[in-house]
Each structure stands twice: as C-alpha cells, then as structure tokens.
Amino acid sequence: MINSAFLNNPYPAYQALRAAGALHWSEEFCGGAWLLTRYADVANVLRDPRFSVRRAGGWANSSGPDALTELREFKRIFSRSLLFVDAPQHTRLRQIMNAGFKPAALQSLAPRIERIVDRLLDNVVASADCAPATFDFMQDFARPLPALVIAEMLGIDSGDRAQFVAWSDDIADFIGSPTPTMEIARRAQTGLGAMADFFRALLPQRRRQPGDDLLSQLIRAEAHGGIITTKELLAQCCTLLFAGHETTRNLLGNGMLALLQHPSQWRALQQDPALMPLALRELLRFDSPVQYSGRRLKVDVELHGQLMKKGALVIPLIGAANRDPEKFSAPDELDIRRNEGSHLSFGHGPHVCIGATLTYLEAEIALRSVMRRLPELQLTDAPRSWGHNAVYRSLDALPLRFSPVPTGQAVPLMSMLRG
C-alpha cells in the first residue's frame, strides 16, 4: 500500500479501500494493524476511550530487537507527551496547557505572528533580482514560520529555529514510518533528547525570571502544588515544537499548492478574503497535513463483523475519512465555499489538537499576507516531490513565480483581516 505512488497521491488508494470495505487488516503497520477508512468509523474511534493513545512504547519497540533497551530514553519522554497519554493524565495536562491557547493569549500573539510573516516575505521580495521572480514557498516561508511562532510562544530565542526544524524532522520521520527502522528510531531519540536538553537548560533561568510565555506558565504549574512534573513539562515543550511545526508547515504547503492548482478558487479567495475561514477548513479536508493516527485497543472490540483483539493496533485513516462521499459531496473536488461539517484533520474527541486554533490563526495571517504582497503568485513548471512520510503529508519543495506588489500599493493586512 505505502509506496512512491501512494506518497505522491494517497487518495486513489483510500478510494479503493473504502470501496472494498470499511475495515481492513494490513501487515504494513508495526507488524499488523486494522485500517479504518470511513468518516463515521474514524470519528467514533478517535473519541472512544476503548481505543488508547498509549502506543509510543509499542511503536518504538517495533523498530527491532535492540529497541527495548536502546530506546529507553526516547520512550520515557514520548510516553509523557500529551499525544500519548489517556485520561486522567491527559485531562490534567491538557487543562494546564490550555492556558497558552486561550483566545486572549492567541490574540496577543497575532501581531507577533504578523511581524514574523512580514519579515519572511520581506526576505523573499528582497531576494528577487528580476520580475517575475521565483522562490521556494516551503523552504523560504512554510518551513520556518511555525518554528519561529512556537519559539515566540514559548519565549525562546528564534535563532535556534534551524535546530528545532532538524530535530522535528527526525522525530516526524519516526512517527511517519509504519515500520520504523532502528536507524530512524535512533535519529528520533537523538532529536527528542536534544529538544529535552534544550528546554532543561532553560528552566533555571526561567524559574528565576518568569515571563508571560507558555514555558513560564508551565513552570508556575510545576511550582504550585506539583500539578505538572518537570519530566512532563519537558515532554509537552518537545511536543509543541515538533507537532505544531509539522501540522502548520504542511497546511501551508498543501493548501497553497491546492489553491494554485485551482486558479478559480485562488481568485475567489483573493476577491473575497471573508471566505478565509471556510477556505482553511476546506484545505485541511482536501489534503490533510496528518493522514492517519494510531490507537491501541484496551479491550476486545467487534466492528463490522470483525473481532479486533485487545492490544491490537488500529489506524484511523484521516485522509480517507476526509474524502468519504457519505459525508462530503464531490469529496475529490476543492470548494472553498463548502460548509458540510467538520473535517478530522485535527482529530476528534478528547484528543483533538490543542493547537488547532493557533494553526488556523497562523495560516490565516500567512495566506492573507501572501495574497496582499504576492497577488500574482503562480506555479512553476518545476516537478514537485512529496516527502517520504506517510503520516505527515508534506512537499519537499514548492517553487513559485511571483511579481511583488510595489511598496505602498499593497492592501494593509488589518484591512484584509477586517474584510
């Protein structure tokens, strides 16, 4: 199932799977897993407590016979991540983390995101030595933006962005491999350990001089009654870096490609920026940054006439669910005016992505700024290559052609936001 054709375009495979049935057994995921293809089933599993997110250890152990001992540190950190704990630990950690994602906190972050976006676009425009010019949307914009925003949110030096991205890529390679090798797992462990060490070194200074950033808020929770332990604190900081970076980067890349491949949709959004909220939801549905998730069964469960045994791995195929014709009309068509219910790209139920609102905010500011400053954006004839990651659907590069708007002629961003 997972080959180069699938990585370039997984949707024909999803369509074939849905047509063949709602539930399938595959040997390609960590030695065997049940695959769910339909929207209703995927949504139900993502919110059903019988399907546990505690799968980090089993995933790592599938890397090979040495994983049990060699990857001990990796599993120790990962197993405390919000992504891989069930209630009641998940409920407690999420309540603490929510402080950084409240509307007031994100509202105060918006002007800083706007400045970061403008700085990145300034660099793109400044590098143009002719008109029209070309640039790589992924490397010059979509890849650095989320790392810079998360650094701002956590109150850390954005100069460390390159390190964050490299660590994030190694962790994402592990998560995105249905059968991770020891080499992939070792790189992920090194990246995750480096992230944890980075934050561990920051803690003494931030304890002495706390600010209003999310890291300081977590430290205050640690200090007052031990609501969160130091090990849990480090795990959540690492989670924010790699999970937030991958999702936002890929929404921007996949979304921009989809819009430019459908010029009428791109023009409609330019002419009516008020469509942006619907457009972002449709872009997430149409080509989800996260293609599947994973759950471990706590008990035996019967579904569609099949008995799934306790301990079995279940893979809800989010990318397939988002194109289920029983949920969405003409699901393979991009329609930025579509309003047919929620996509599942941020998950569903108790583990719905805590950073979903932040991702929407980043993407809205980013796309509005691109429309304002690079209105004549076009695809080039250069071939596009997709990454080898089956979970995080991402472009390696997205070369675009542009003619920058002369200074003073661009519509102010805040006017567009109000529009």
N, C-alpha and C positions, 0 to 999 in steps of 0.2 A: 504493500500500500504506500509506504513512505519512500518515494524515490524522487529523482530530479523533476519529473513531470508533476508530481504531487506538490513539491515545494514551490514550483513556479505558479501552479494554479490548482489548489486542492478541491475546488468546488465541483468539478465533474465527478471526482471520486466520492464526495459526500452525496451527490445526487444519486449515484449508483447504489451506495449503501442504503440510503433512505428507501429507494425503490425496492431493494431486496429484503427489507425488513427493519424493524425498529431497534433490534438488539443483535449484536454480532460478537463472537469471540475472536480475538486476534492474538497471535503469539508475538507480535512485534513490540509490545509494550511491557518491558520489565519481566519477560518470561511468560506473559499472558494477561489479558485484561478483557473486560466486557466493554464494548463500544456502544454508546447511545447516540442516535442520530436525529431524533425529532425534538422539536421545541418543548412540547409538554413534558416529555420524559426528562430532558436536560434540566428544565426549570425545577421540576419536582425533586430530582436528586440533589441539586445544589442547595436546597433548603431542608432536606430530610436529615434529621440527626442520626439516622441509622448509617448514613454514609459519612465516614470520618475523614477529616482533612489530615489526620496524623499519618502521613505517608513518607516523610522525609527519610526516616531510617531505612525503610524497605527499598526506597528508590536508590539510596546510596549503596546499600548492600548488594544491589543487583549489578554493581559495577565489576565485581569479580571476587575471588576468594580472599583477597587481601583487604577488602573494604571494611570488614568487621573491626579490624584493629587500626588500619592506616587512616581511615576517615573518621576516627572518633571525634576529633575537634570540629570537623565540619558538621557532623550530626548534632553535636552538643549545641552549637549556635543555631543551626537551622531549626531544630526541634522546639526552640523557644520563640520562633517568629510567629507573628500574628497569622501568617498564612497557613501555619501547620499545627495549630492547637485548636482543640474543641472547647466548648463551654464546660466548666465555668471560667477556665483560664482565659479563653478568648473574650468572653464578656467583660472581664476585668480589664484586660489590656486594651480592648477597643474603647472602653469608656475613658481611659487615660489618654489615648491617642486622639480621641475626638476633639480635644481642646484645640489642637492645631488646625482643625479643619472646619471649625465653626464659621458661619457667614462673616462675622466681624473680623476674624483672623484672616480669611481669604480676601476680604475687601481691602484690608490694609496691605496685603501682598500684591494686589493688582497693579498699582503704579510701579512697583519694582519689577514686575514681570514685563510691563510695557517698556521700561528702560532697557532691560536685557534684550528684548526683541528688537528694539530700535538700534541698539549697539551692534547686534549681529547683522542686521540689514544694512547699517552704515558700512560695515566691512565688505559686504557683498557689492554694494554700489561703488565703493571706493576702489575696488579691485577691477572694475570694468574699464578696459582701455579702448573700447570702441562700442558702438551701438548698432545692432543689438549685441549684447554680451552673453556669456554662458557662465553658469556656476553649478555646483553640486548641492542640490537642496538638502540632501541627507547630511553630508559632511560639514557643510558651512552653516546649516541652520537647525534642522530637525535633531541632529545628534547632540550638539552642545546645549541647546536650550533647556531641556528638562534637568540636566545635571546642574546647570547654573541656577535654576529656580529652586531645586531642592537644597543646594548649598545655601542659598539665601534664606530659605525657610528654616533650616537648621542652625543658621548663624555661623557658618564656617566659611573659610577663605575660598572664593571661587577659583583661585589659582590652582587648586588641587583637582580641577574638573577632569583633566586628562587621565589622572589616576582613577577617579571614580568610574569613568566610562570604561576603562580597560578592565577593572575589577568586575563591573556589571556585566560586561560581555562574557567573561569567563564563567560567571555564575549562570547567566542565561543559557550558555551552551550546555551546561549540565541539565538544567530544567527542561530545555527543549529537546533533549535526546531521549527517545523512547527506550533505548538501551545504552546508557552512558558507559563508556569505557573507563578504565582506571586512569588513563591519561587525562580525559575530560574531567573526571572527578577530582583528580589531584590539582588541576588548574583552578577548579571552582573552590576547592578548600583553601588554596593559597590566596585567591581573591577575597573570599569571605573572611579569612583570618586577617588579611591586611586591612580590610574595612573595619573590623572589630578593633584592631590595634590602633588605627587612626582615631577612632572615637574614644577609646580607652585613654589615649594620651591627652585628649581634650578635657576629660572630666575634671581633673584637679583645678584647672584654671576656671572652668565654667562654674564649678561649685563656689569658688571664691568671688567670681564676678558674674552672676547670672544676668541674663537679659530677658527679652520678651520673645525669644525664638523657641521653637519646639523642643530643641535639646534641653534648654533651661527648664521648660515645663516638665519634661520627663524627670530631670534631676530633682525638681521640687517634689514630685510624686514619690520618688525614691526616698527622699529625706523625711517626708511626713508620713510616718506610720508604716514605711516599707510597702507601700501599695504596689510598687514595682521593684524587682531586684535589679542589681547592676547588670547581671547577665542578661536579663530580659530587656533592659534598656538598650544594651548594645545590639541585641538581636533586632529590635524594632528600628533602630537607626540604619542598620545594614539593609533591612527590608525596604525602607523608604527609598534608599539610593538605587537599588537595582530594579525593584518592581515599578517604582514611579518613572524611572528613566526609560525602561523598555516600553511601557504602555504608551506614554506620551510621544516618544520618538516615532513609534510605528503608526500611531493615529495620524500624525502629521504627514509622514511619508506616504502611507497607503491612501490617505484622504486626498492629498494633493494630486497624486497620480490618477485617482478615480475622477476627480473633477476635471483635470485637463484631458483625460480620455473621453470625457463627455462635455464638449465645449458649450453646449446649450445650457447645461446645469451650472457651469462655471460663470457664464454670462448672467444667468438669472440671479445667482448669488451676488454678483457684483452690482447688479441693478437694484437689488432689494436686500441689503445686509440684514434686515429684520428676519430673514429666513435662516440666519445662522444657527439658532438652537435646534431647529428641525434638521438642518443640513448636517450638523455634527452627529446627531443621533443616527441619521441615515448612513453616514460614512462609517460609523462604528459597526452598524449592522451589515453593511455591504461587504466590508473587508476587515474583519475584526483583528485588532492587534494581538489578541490572545485567542488562539484557535481551539484549545481544549484545556480542561482542568483534570484533576485526578482525585479519587476518593477511595478509601478502604472500607469494606463492609464490616460493621461491628457485629452483625447477626446475619443469619441466612435470610435472603430476600427472594421472593418469586416475582418475576416480572415478564410479561408477555410469554407465559408458559415455560420460562426457563428458571431453574433454581440456581441462584448465584450464592455461592457458599461464603460463610464468614471468613474474613481475611482476604477475599478476592479484590483485585484492583478494578475499579470502574472508571472509564474515561468518558465524561460527558463532552461530546464534540460540539463546542460552542459555535464554531464556524458553520457547521451543518445546521444546527438549530436556527441560526440567524437567517438561513435561506430556506426554511421549511415552508412549502406552499400552503400548508394547512394553517399557518399563522400569518404569512405575508403574501399579498397578491403580487404576481410577477416578481418573485423574490430575486431573480438574477438581474433585474433592472435597477439602475440607480435613479432614485426620485427624491430630490432634496425637499419636496413638499409632503413626503409620506408621513402619515400620522396614524399608524396601525398598532400601537402598543410598543412595549419596551423590547429592545434588543437584550442579549445576555452577555455582551462583551465585557461588562464589569462584574459578571457573576450574578448571583441572586440569593436572597435569603440572608441569614446572619453573616455570611462571609462576603457579602457584596463589597466591592473595592472601596476601602476607606478614602482613597484619594480620587474618587470619580469626579467630584465637584472641582477639585483642583485641576484635573486633566481637562475638563470642559473649559475652565477658565483660561488655562494656558493656550489651548487650541483656538479658542475664540479670539483672544488677543492676537495670537500669531497670524491666523488667517486674515483677520481684518487688516492687520498691518501690511501683510503681503499684498492684499488687494489694493490698498491705498498707495503703496510705494512702487509696486511692480505690476501694474494692471495689465500689461501686455504679455504676461508670462505664457510660455509655450513649451511643449515637449520638444526635445531634440530628436534626431534620428539615431542617436547612440543606443545600442542594445542595453536593456535593463536586466540586471541579475538580482535574483532573490537570495536571501540568506539560507543557510542550511538548517535553520532552526525550525522544527515542526510546531512548537508551541507559540513562539513569538514570531509572527509573520512580519518580515521586515525586508526592505530593499537595501542592498549593499550600497547602491548609488542611485541618484535621480538627477541626471544632468538636465538643466532647464535653460531656456533662452529668454532674455528679458531686455526691455528698454526702460531704464529708470525714469520716473517722473521728475522733471526739473524741480529744484528746491523752490518752495513757495507755491507750487501748483497742487501738491497732494492735499487731499481732504484730511483735516485733523482727526486723529484717531478717536477722541472722545465724541466728536460729532457722529462718527460712524457707529460707536457703541450706543449712543442715544437713539440712533436711527433703527 
